[in-house]
Amino acid sequence: MKKLTKDPLNLIVAGVGGQGNVLMSLLIGRALVNQGYFISVGDTYGASQRGGSVASHVRISEHTCYGSLIPIGNADVILSLEPAETLRMLGQFGNPNVVTITNTRPVYPSDVISGHATYPKIDELLKLIEKLSATVIVVEATDEAFKLGNSIFANVILIGALIGSGALPLDKKSLEPILKENFPKEFDANMAAFNKGMKLAGH
């Protein structure tokens, strides 16, 4: 078990309903448990229907289980499937030391689709995200997933980017058995997605 840079180390996995961030947090949590860490996982839902804001809180410790929800302003890492949700999480849980990993593909809420609201420009969102983060890794995870044949691989691409960033005490070997257990029929495809994410993060 690697020593944590901070205890607890606080990770938020953010997105909107239907994107799969709850499953992502469970996969990451299982890998951490297998490495001997104490893990608390809690989910918050901004709306009950598909498309609402969803955030999974993952708290990692070498010694004990902490409360499942991260205190305001205390995220160490934010991993997000949707750029507006990235900014929302930074506004609540960010701080000058936070590491942010974000997808670039927007998911438009119903008000935007109906024309009653506008969605910010992606470039403007990314500038604000960079301003509010110590480190930012921008990943075009959805676009890369389409190249692999299915947009659903965006989730595993982002997990790969997270591991490649070095922000968590995990490596490729710690994720392989988790992916094999959860995606036995699609293991090779998911490993390809994971490796792509690691490469996009610079590893």
Secondary structure as the mmCIF struct_conf table of DSSP 4:
data_model
#
loop_
_struct_conf.conf_type_id
_struct_conf.id
_struct_conf.beg_label_comp_id
_struct_conf.beg_label_asym_id
_struct_conf.beg_label_seq_id
_struct_conf.end_label_comp_id
_struct_conf.end_label_asym_id
_struct_conf.end_label_seq_id
HELX_LH_PP_P HELX_LH_PP_P1 LYS A 2 LEU A 4
BEND BEND1 THR A 5 PRO A 8
STRN STRN1 LEU A 9 VAL A 16
TURN_TY1_P TURN_TY1_P1 GLY A 17 GLY A 18
BEND BEND2 GLN A 19 GLN A 19
HELX_RH_AL_P HELX_RH_AL_P1 ASN A 21 ASN A 34
TURN_TY1_P TURN_TY1_P2 GLN A 35 GLY A 36
STRN STRN2 PHE A 38 TYR A 45
BEND BEND3 GLY A 46 GLY A 46
BEND BEND4 SER A 48 GLN A 49
TURN_TY1_P TURN_TY1_P3 ARG A 50 GLY A 51
BEND BEND5 GLY A 52 GLY A 52
STRN STRN3 SER A 53 SER A 61
BEND BEND6 GLU A 62 HIS A 63
HELX_LH_PP_P HELX_LH_PP_P2 CYS A 65 GLY A 67
BEND BEND7 SER A 68 LEU A 69
HELX_LH_PP_P HELX_LH_PP_P3 ILE A 70 PRO A 71
TURN_TY1_P TURN_TY1_P4 ILE A 72 GLY A 73
BEND BEND8 ASP A 76 ASP A 76
STRN STRN4 VAL A 77 SER A 80
BEND BEND9 LEU A 81 GLU A 82
HELX_RH_AL_P HELX_RH_AL_P2 PRO A 83 PHE A 93
TURN_TY1_P TURN_TY1_P5 PRO A 96 ASN A 97
STRN STRN5 VAL A 99 ASN A 103
HELX_RH_AL_P HELX_RH_AL_P3 SER A 110 ILE A 113
TURN_TY1_P TURN_TY1_P6 SER A 114 GLY A 115
BEND BEND10 HIS A 116 ALA A 117
HELX_LH_PP_P HELX_LH_PP_P4 TYR A 119 LYS A 121
HELX_RH_AL_P HELX_RH_AL_P4 ILE A 122 LYS A 131
TURN_TY1_P TURN_TY1_P7 LEU A 132 LEU A 132
BEND BEND11 ALA A 134 ALA A 134
STRN STRN6 THR A 135 VAL A 139
HELX_RH_AL_P HELX_RH_AL_P5 ALA A 141 LYS A 147
TURN_TY1_P TURN_TY1_P8 LEU A 148 GLY A 149
HELX_RH_3T_P HELX_RH_3T_P1 SER A 151 PHE A 153
HELX_RH_AL_P HELX_RH_AL_P6 ALA A 154 SER A 165
TURN_TY1_P TURN_TY1_P9 GLY A 166 GLY A 166
BEND BEND12 LEU A 168 PRO A 169
HELX_RH_AL_P HELX_RH_AL_P7 LYS A 172 ASN A 182
HELX_RH_3T_P HELX_RH_3T_P2 PRO A 184 GLU A 186
HELX_RH_AL_P HELX_RH_AL_P8 PHE A 187 LEU A 200
TURN_TY1_P TURN_TY1_P10 ALA A 201 GLY A 202
#
